[in-house]
Amino acid sequence: MSKWMKPSEVFAARLRDMREAKGLSQTELAQRATKQGRELDRAAVLRIENGKRGLALDEAIALAWVLQAVPAQLLTPPEGATLALTEDHGVDGEGLRNWFEFGDPLLARPASLETDEARAIAEARLEQTITVYARALTDAVLAKDRAGVTRARDAIVHAVFAHQRALEQSDG
């Protein structure tokens, strides 16, 4: 059974890891955030990393920006851990990224297509995946979000080609 982690626990651990990987002290990170307009001091960074202080979404986004980190990375649980979305629902890293990008953590993952039953399951997964991506595409079009349109369109194409490759490999 995987370890369930609260989003604040994951963020704290990832923030510390990312800060250290960039060679920054807590003081330097706080100074950079303050310089960018998000006032923090070393004690605040220490408390965030130790799980003693929560942070606002504005602060989390600013810290990701200052660290030049992918925001989803700061919430992606470590391998073998689950990010607790609620008391009863959690996602792994791939699920989190699918949820952030397309609103569905359960997008189709590659499956063996060696039996007719497996092929039927893969077809159903592909249909579900394309439906989710199409919903994301529609939302992006309505919001006039060009990047979102491009990303959803590319995801649909990728899903179809990946499915086609899997069919070819199973037939080959």
C-alpha positions in Angstrom: 0.0 0.0 0.0 1.4 3.4 -0.9 1.9 6.2 1.5 -0.7 8.9 1.4 0.6 12.4 1.6 -1.2 15.7 2.1 -0.6 18.3 -0.7 1.1 20.5 1.9 3.5 17.7 2.8 4.4 17.0 -0.9 4.8 20.7 -1.6 7.1 21.2 1.4 9.3 18.2 0.5 9.5 19.2 -3.2 10.2 22.8 -2.3 13.1 21.8 -0.1 14.4 19.4 -2.7 14.1 21.9 -5.6 15.7 24.7 -3.5 18.6 22.5 -2.6 19.0 21.2 -6.1 19.3 24.9 -7.3 21.9 25.5 -4.6 19.8 28.1 -2.8 19.7 28.6 1.0 16.3 29.3 2.6 17.5 32.9 3.0 18.3 33.2 -0.7 15.0 31.8 -1.7 13.2 34.2 0.6 15.2 37.1 -0.8 14.4 36.2 -4.4 10.7 35.8 -3.6 10.7 39.2 -1.8 12.5 40.8 -4.8 9.8 39.4 -7.1 7.1 41.0 -4.9 6.1 38.0 -2.7 7.4 39.0 0.7 8.9 36.0 2.6 11.7 35.7 5.1 13.9 32.8 6.0 11.8 31.8 8.9 8.7 31.5 6.6 10.5 29.3 4.2 11.8 27.1 7.1 8.2 26.8 8.5 6.8 25.9 5.0 9.5 23.3 4.4 8.9 21.8 7.9 5.2 21.7 7.5 4.6 24.2 10.3 3.2 26.9 8.0 0.7 26.7 5.3 0.9 28.9 2.3 -1.4 30.7 0.0 -1.8 29.7 -3.7 -0.2 33.0 -4.6 2.8 32.2 -2.6 3.1 28.6 -4.0 2.9 30.0 -7.6 5.5 32.7 -6.8 7.9 30.1 -5.2 7.6 27.9 -8.3 8.3 30.9 -10.5 11.3 32.0 -8.4 12.7 28.4 -8.5 11.9 28.2 -12.2 10.1 25.0 -11.4 7.2 23.3 -13.1 4.3 24.0 -10.7 3.0 20.4 -11.1 6.4 19.1 -10.0 6.0 20.8 -6.6 2.8 18.8 -6.0 3.8 15.5 -7.6 4.2 12.9 -4.9 7.4 10.8 -4.8 7.4 7.4 -6.4 5.2 5.0 -4.4 3.3 7.8 -2.7 -0.2 9.0 -3.3 -1.3 12.6 -3.2 -4.4 12.8 -1.0 -7.0 14.9 -2.8 -9.6 14.2 -0.2 -9.8 11.7 2.6 -11.1 9.1 0.2 -9.4 10.0 -3.2 -5.8 10.3 -4.1 -3.6 10.2 -7.2 -0.1 9.3 -8.2 2.2 11.6 -10.1 0.9 10.7 -13.5 -2.7 11.0 -12.3 -2.0 14.4 -10.8 -0.6 15.7 -14.1 -3.5 14.3 -16.1 -5.9 15.9 -13.6 -4.1 19.3 -13.7 -4.0 19.3 -17.5 -7.2 17.6 -18.6 -9.4 17.3 -15.5 -9.3 13.5 -15.3 -6.7 11.6 -13.3 -7.7 8.3 -14.8 -6.7 8.8 -18.5 -5.8 5.6 -20.4 -2.4 4.1 -19.8 -0.7 1.7 -22.1 -2.2 -1.8 -21.9 -1.2 -5.1 -23.4 -3.4 -5.9 -26.4 -2.7 -9.6 -26.7 -6.3 -10.8 -26.3 -9.7 -9.7 -27.7 -10.7 -8.7 -24.2 -7.6 -6.5 -23.8 -8.2 -4.9 -27.2 -11.8 -4.1 -26.1 -10.6 -2.6 -22.9 -8.0 -0.5 -24.8 -10.6 0.7 -27.2 -12.9 1.8 -24.3 -9.9 3.5 -22.6 -9.1 5.3 -25.8 -12.7 6.5 -26.2 -12.7 7.7 -22.5 -9.3 9.5 -23.0 -10.4 11.2 -26.2 -13.6 12.3 -24.5 -11.6 13.9 -21.7 -9.2 15.6 -24.1 -12.2 16.8 -26.2 -13.7 18.3 -23.0 -10.4 20.1 -22.3 -10.3 21.2 -25.9 -13.8 22.6 -25.7 -13.0 24.4 -22.4 -9.8 25.9 -24.0 -11.7 27.1 -27.1 -14.4 28.7 -25.0 -11.8 30.4 -22.8 -9.8 31.5 -25.9 -6.8 29.7 -24.4 -4.6 29.1 -27.5 -2.0 27.1 -25.5 -4.7 24.9 -24.0 -6.2 24.3 -27.5 -2.8 23.3 -28.8 -2.1 21.0 -25.9 -5.5 19.3 -25.9 -5.3 18.8 -29.7 -1.8 17.4 -29.5 -2.9 15.1 -26.7 -5.7 13.7 -28.8 -3.3 13.0 -31.7 -0.8 11.4 -29.3 -3.4 9.2 -27.8 -4.6 8.0 -31.2 -1.1 7.3 -32.5 -0.1 5.6 -29.2 -3.1 3.3 -29.5 -2.3 2.6 -33.2 1.3 1.7 -32.3 0.1 -0.6 -29.6 -2.2 -2.4 -32.1 0.6 -2.7 -34.6 3.0 -4.1 -31.9 0.5 -6.7 -30.8 -0.2 -7.7 -34.4 3.6 -7.8 -35.3 
